[in-house]
Amino acid sequence: MKILVIDDDHLVRYTVSRILQKSGHDVVTAADGARGIEVLGMERPDVVITDIIMPEQEGFQTIVKIRRDHPGIKIIAISGGLRREAGNLDVLSMAESLGADSVIAKPFEPEELLAELAKLDFRAPMPTPVGE
């Protein structure tokens, strides 16, 4: 499975990439949502893992653009900012409402990330039989 990891924190990008690569996935990365959208267009990943709070283009905008332009791509939103001060917004719930298929709070264990990926793979739409 090809996975795009979008996070402004280099250490998070590196760590998540290593976890995924060790599990046999092909991984590409981007440091913000705007660059992530560019990489998505070139690389055509099966899954996007995106942080929410980032400079340039936040994860919210990124999720909306992916859902609009690439509705078949699965999205996992990750964030360490569970609550924002302004308005007490639960960012992970907001990410789900905008179209993320799954959400994970940082920090998370490798097993948690891999379990969410497995769930998404299980939820992949079944091909329609020919003639139906």
Secondary structure, 3 states (H helix, E strand, C coil): CEEEEECCCHHHHHHHHHHHHHCCCEEEEECCHHHHHHHHHHHCCCEEEEECCCCCCCHHHHHHHHHHHCCCCEEEEEECCCECCHHHCEHHHHHHHHCCCEEEECCCCHHHHHHHHHHHHHCCCCCCCCCC
